[in-house]
């Protein structure tokens, strides 16, 4: 008996189409920039500034540092775009630059105290309405699960701060930025299998730090 044809999920097809359109537009803007159109890079900045800033700010937990790193990422992209070979999507390449720069600032986590508290039940950015509570998925969500108290959200945030750099980084890329496994693999320079196993270990580490407060 042959394999039955499975129609693609409409939402998945829509997401794939949107991603393909985004990659195509980026490629067009890159080509225009390399052809001498300086305004094309301005459009790339407009398209990606908020997303890059949101990611870096979640990694560094400091608005000023995030602003500087985001600026530096685009400066480096501007300088390096002439040599960009297009082996990966422009967005993936840009995330690589920003992630590496954020790693260089990572020591601020352990040295500086934050002057401003952050509400962890607020959306992460204009393009993403997920919150820190979404990092821990629930297989069977009940009304009680959906009502996350501020106290628990703050507890999750505190435990996130205690994770090692690799675990916190990969949870942010996956659960905050909603990046695909393949894109995360390219950004971090690791295999897709390593991405999946690292995410699993990161989530388990987060569960252990939460202790009895959360049961998966």
Residue, then its C-alpha position, 0 to 999 in steps of 0.5 A: x500500500x503506497x504512502x498517502x499524500x499529506x497536504x501541507x499545513x496551511x500555516x506552515x506553508x504560509x510561514x515558508x512562503x513568508x520566509x522565502x519572500x524575506x530571503x528573496x528581498x534581502x538578496x535583492x537589497x544586498x545586490x543593490x547595495x553591492x551595486x552602489x545603492x547606499x540606500x539599500x543598506x538603510x532598508x536592511x537596517x530598518x528591516x532588522x534593527x528591532x529584531x537584532x536589538x531584541x535578541x541582544x538585549x535578552x542576552x545582555x540584559x542591559x539596554x545601553x550595551x544592547x544598543x552599542x552591540x546592535x550598532x556595532x553589528x550593523x557597522x560590521x555588516x556594512x563593512x563586510x557585505x562586499x565580501x558576503x558570498x550568500x552561502x547563508x541567508x543575510x539574516x542568518x549572517x547578521x545574527x551570527x555577527x550580533x551573537x558573537x559581539x554579544x558574547x564578547x560583552x557577556x561578562x557584564x552579566x556577572x559584574x554589573x547590576x541592572x538599574x532597571x527592572x524588566x517586566x518578564x510578562x511583557x512582549x519581547x519585541x514588536x515582531x514577537x509577542x512571546x514572553x519568558x513564560x513561553x520558554x517552558x512548553x506545556x504538553x497539556x495546557x490547562x486554564x491554570x497553566x495559562x494564568x502565569x503569576x508575576x511571581x512565577x514569571x520573575x522566578x523563571x527570569x531569575x533562573x534563566x540568569x543562572x543558566x550557563x551562556x550556551x544554554x541561555x543563548x540557545x533558549x533565546x534564539x529558539x523560544x524568543x526569536x523563534x528561529x528554526x533549528x537549521x538557522x540556529x545551527x548556522x548562527x552558532x556553527x554547530x549541527x542541527x542535532x547539537x542544537x536539539x540536544x542543547x535545547x533539551x539540556x537547557x530546558x532540563x537545566x531550567x526545570x531543575x533550577x525551578x525545582x518543585x515549582x514546575x513539573x513538565 
